[in-house]
Amino acid sequence: MAWLWSLLAAVHYGLVLLVILSVLRQRKEPMAMLAWILAATFLPVLGLLLYWLVGSSRVRRKVSRRRKRIARIVARIRDQTIDRATGMHVPTRDDLPEDLALIEHLTQRLMGVPATRGNRLRIYQKADATYYAIEEAIRAAERHIHLEYYIWQPDETGRHFRDLVIARARDGLECRVLMDAVGSWSVRRDFVTPMIDAGVRVAFFLPVNPLARRWHINARNHRKIAVIDSRVAFTGSQNIGDEYLGRRKRLSPWRDAHIRLEGPAVLFLQQTFAEDWYFSTREDLADERYCPAPESPGNSTVQIVATGPDQDVRVLEQVIFGAVSTAQKSIRVATPYFVPNPELLMALKHAAYRGVRVQIVLPTRHDAPVVLWAGRSFYDELIRSGVEICEYDHGVLHSKIITVDDRWCMLGSANMDIRSFRLNFEITALIYDSAATIELSESIDRDLGDARPITLPSVWRRRYHQQIIEGAARLCSPLL
């Protein structure tokens, strides 16, 4: 039997060497690289399995030779969208104040997508109001309905929207539904079959199939998008399921933030859906039917930022870093997941040292406690720098909002953590509108008023085992 153990050991260390070479090629942060190397070396089998499942985060949708056709289709969709949505709709330097113009220019340099003016928007922060508005838009649809969600639960709420889409498909509308294969893991064939039978086109993003060439359990499509007739669109942080309506006691009440958009910005949400749909189905939606000339029903300037692990530049990190760095008076952050990278941590502390009022509100009722523990490990140094942190005990605060100086804001699906920055496909709206920003700021202020301030003495009084748990959770954060 000795020869067998020697063979297994040789195979194991051969695989460890391959992991180490893979880690060195990816050139992540040194601590993340070291963490993966140690995990692969000192956790036999488990470390290798973890790396195989979640270690390699990059999902290439553009650069592989085998996918040149995807690149051409994606480029055509983007060119068509920019051509239709811009023109008179793009703000000039004179249309935006200097600090906002800097953020808009930075984002355009990173994404190639400009802001557009002439949009009308409405903010929703209650699930029932959000669902009612989406349902109303679906019922009023005349041509097509495109829905993309990370989580679509096969519960009462999920069945309601499924049946609504089925009814509109039977009316002759083109209906497409894209769900993330991991987020919507509980969706089974018997839930989907009635949609397919009615003519709804259903797809799952990156199905988990180890036998397939193209799969990854860790890079998920976390976006929430609804586009109706390319005229009305919704995006934000709310998925489809009973828990968002408070029907699950452990996770209720549930708070989210969503926006309804009309105007040229809608086409960029349509573009994102079209790219994700083509990646999942190979159906090309680069057609004028899905990209009509936009109207200008409002006066809000909005920039849509679609980010993901297929990008060479970490766009979301850059934009948030720019937001924090350029703030002059105030930064308010509402997020359920807070695991800042070193650069963002430094930017938040630096803003507080500069005299900017930095306020962060986080929920204590959580569906992922390890993230809460990891976030708490940063409290000490943030509070010492002057950052105000509050924990919200009255439900699940699932909104993802950043407001800057009460003049512009960010709202979407992205959390302030490493997963959203580098692993997930996310969608964020940059809203250069003081009225909308103040509305969100006042909402965060109300949450801060109902939340429990975290002080340095309360951090120091944490029990020994709590400190160990928080430290261990923080140690795991580079592996996300």
C-alpha positions, -999 to 999 in steps of 0.1 A, spaced: 0 0 0 30 23 5 33 27 -33 -3 38 -35 1 65 -9 33 77 -26 14 79 -60 -15 98 -44 10 122 -27 27 128 -60 -6 134 -78 -16 158 -50 16 179 -51 14 179 -89 -20 194 -87 -9 218 -60 19 229 -83 -6 236 -111 -27 257 -88 3 277 -77 12 283 -113 -24 294 -121 -24 317 -91 9 333 -101 -4 339 -136 -36 356 -124 -16 382 -104 -43 390 -78 -35 409 -46 -5 393 -28 -26 384 2 -53 367 -19 -26 348 -39 -9 337 -7 -42 326 8 -49 304 -22 -14 289 -23 -17 281 15 -51 266 11 -40 244 -18 -9 233 0 -22 227 35 -58 216 29 -54 183 10 -82 178 -15 -104 205 0 -81 233 -10 -78 220 -45 -116 215 -47 -123 251 -35 -99 265 -60 -115 245 -88 -149 257 -78 -144 293 -69 -107 303 -73 -105 313 -110 -129 342 -112 -124 354 -148 -151 347 -173 -139 358 -207 -167 368 -231 -146 389 -254 -110 379 -258 -109 342 -266 -103 333 -302 -131 308 -301 -155 336 -292 -146 362 -318 -182 360 -331 -194 369 -296 -171 399 -296 -185 411 -329 -221 407 -318 -214 425 -285 -196 453 -303 -225 457 -328 -251 458 -299 -230 485 -281 -224 506 -313 -261 505 -322 -271 515 -286 -246 543 -284 -256 556 -318 -293 556 -309 -291 568 -273 -265 595 -277 -264 625 -301 -284 653 -286 -289 632 -254 -253 633 -243 -245 661 -217 -217 685 -225 -192 697 -200 -213 728 -194 -244 707 -186 -228 691 -155 -209 708 -127 -172 702 -127 -171 674 -101 -200 655 -117 -184 659 -151 -152 643 -138 -171 613 -126 -191 610 -158 -159 613 -178 -141 587 -157 -169 563 -161 -171 569 -199 -133 563 -202 -136 530 -183 -168 518 -199 -171 536 -233 -207 544 -222 -217 581 -217 -243 595 -195 -276 606 -212 -299 634 -203 -336 637 -209 -345 607 -186 -375 604 -163 -370 583 -132 -389 572 -102 -375 556 -71 -392 527 -52 -382 515 -17 -410 492 -9 -413 458 -25 -451 459 -31 -447 493 -49 -419 480 -70 -437 448 -80 -469 468 -88 -450 492 -111 -433 463 -129 -465 444 -132 -483 476 -146 -455 480 -172 -457 443 -182 -495 446 -186 -491 477 -208 -464 462 -230 -471 461 -267 -441 444 -283 -416 427 -260 -407 420 -224 -372 412 -213 -366 401 -177 -332 393 -161 -329 384 -124 -303 368 -101 -331 352 -80 -365 342 -92 -381 321 -65 -407 294 -75 -430 306 -47 -463 326 -47 -446 358 -59 -425 340 -85 -455 321 -99 -475 353 -101 -449 370 -123 -444 337 -143 -481 335 -150 -482 372 -160 -454 367 -185 -472 336 -198 -504 356 -204 -485 383 -223 -467 357 -244 -501 343 -253 -511 378 -264 -484 376 -290 -456 395 -273 -420 385 -275 -411 375 -239 -376 365 -227 -366 355 -192 -330 351 -181 -322 337 -146 -289 331 -129 -283 293 -127 -270 295 -91 -292 324 -77 -323 307 -91 -311 272 -81 -345 262 -67 -363 268 -101 -371 234 -116 -384 221 -149 -421 220 -138 -419 257 -130 -403 267 -164 -422 243 -187 -455 264 -187 -435 294 -198 -418 275 -226 -451 260 -237 -466 295 -240 -438 307 -261 -417 325 -235 -380 321 -242 -362 310 -210 -325 308 -203 -301 303 -174 -269 322 -171 -238 300 -167 -254 267 -158 -233 247 -133 -222 217 -154 -187 204 -148 -188 185 -181 -193 218 -200 -164 238 -213 -179 271 -201 -191 271 -165 -182 287 -133 -199 285 -99 -184 317 -85 -189 343 -112 -227 350 -111 -251 373 -128 -263 394 -100 -282 419 -121 -319 428 -118 -332 442 -151 -367 445 -166 -371 462 -200 -405 468 -216 -407 477 -253 -373 495 -250 -393 524 -235 -395 516 -198 -370 498 -177 -364 489 -141 -332 481 -122 -320 480 -86 -315 455 -59 -348 436 -57 -352 401 -69 -385 382 -73 -397 361 -44 -419 361 -13 -391 372 11 -390 406 -4 -427 411 6 -420 401 42 -435 366 39 -405 350 56 -404 360 93 -367 354 97 -359 378 69 -385 405 73 -392 433 68 -371 435 37 -359 468 23 -347 473 -13 -342 502 -37 -354 501 -73 -358 527 -101 -382 530 -130 -366 547 -160 -379 562 -192 -356 578 -218 -323 571 -236 -308 553 -205 -333 525 -211 -314 515 -242 -283 508 -221 -302 485 -199 -316 468 -230 -280 466 -243 -269 448 -211 -298 423 -214 -290 417 -251 -253 409 -243 -262 386 -214 -289 369 -235 -265 363 -264 -239 349 -241 -265 325 -227 -284 316 -258 -265 328 -289 -297 346 -300 -287 380 -316 -309 409 -304 -289 436 -323 -320 447 -342 -337 481 -345 -368 466 -330 -350 464 -297 -332 497 -300 -356 524 -312 -348 561 -313 -354 572 -277 -376 600 -265 -367 626 -238 -395 625 -213 -377 640 -183 -347 661 -172 -325 636 -153 -290 626 -164 -283 589 -159 -253 567 -167 -257 529 -168 -227 510 -156 -226 472 -163 -196 455 -147 -183 420 -144 -153 397 -143 -150 397 -181 -136 432 -179 -99 440 -179 -104 470 -156 -122 468 -123 -147 495 -133 -169 494 -102 -140 498 -78 -127 527 -99 -160 545 -99 -167 541 -62 -131 551 -54 -136 582 -76 -169 590 -58 -154 588 -24 -122 607 -34 -141 636 -50 -167 640 -22 -166 674 -5 -193 673 22 -210 640 27 -210 603 17 -239 581 27 -237 543 21 -264 518 26 -254 482 18 -261 448 32 -226 435 24 -195 455 34 -161 440 28 -139 469 15 -107 462 -3 -75 481 9 -79 509 -17 -116 516 -8 -108 514 29 -81 540 25 -104 562 5 -131 561 31 -107 569 59 -90 596 39 -124 613 31 -132 613 69 -98 628 77 -105 655 51 -136 665 70 -162 648 48 -190 632 68 -190 595 60 -219 575 72 -225 538 66 -256 518 76 -255 480 76 -282 454 86 -276 430 115 -303 406 102 -284 388 74 -286 359 50 -248 356 50 -235 361 85 -199 356 75 -200 388 55 -214 407 85 -185 393 107 -159 403 81 -174 438 78 -172 442 116 -135 435 115 -130 469 98 -150 489 123 -122 499 146 -100 516 121 -129 532 103 -144 547 134 -110 559 145 -107 579 113 -141 595 119 -164 573 98 -199 569 113 -212 533 113 -247 522 123 -262 487 124 -299 484 115 -318 459 136 -353 463 122 -351 440 92 -330 432 61 -317 463 46 -309 451 11 -306 484 -7 -273 492 -24 -271 530 -24 -243 556 -23 -251 593 -22 -224 620 -26 -228 656 -14 -266 653 -19 -259 660 -56 -255 626 -73 -259 590 -63 -253 553 -73 -281 528 -71 -281 492 -84 -274 456 -77 -238 459 -65 -228 456 -28 -197 472 -14 -177 440 -12 -150 420 -31 -176 397 -47 -195 426 -64 -162 444 -73 -146 414 -90 -167 383 -93 -203 391 -101 -219 407 -131 -236 438 -117 -256 467 -130 -255 502 -114 -272 535 -123 -252 567 -117 -279 594 -112 -267 630 -117 -299 644 -102 -300 663 -69 -337 658 -63 -334 620 -66 -302 620 -45 -318 640 -17 -347 616 -17 -323 587 -12 -302 606 13 -333 613 34 -342 576 33 -307 567 45 -310 594 72 -342 578 85 -325 544 86 -296 559 104 -320 574 129 -336 540 135 -302 522 137 -278 516 165 -246 537 164 -214 517 167 -188 533 190 -152 524 198 -160 513 233 -187 489 219 -161 475 195 -136 470 222 -161 452 244 -167 425 219 -161 391 234 -130 372 227 -147 345 206 -165 373 185 -131 389 178 -117 355 166 -148 349 144 -145 384 129 -108 379 122 -113 345 106 -141 360 84 -118 388 74 -90 363 66 -114 346 42 -124 377 23 -96 376 -3 -108 341 -13 -142 354 -23 
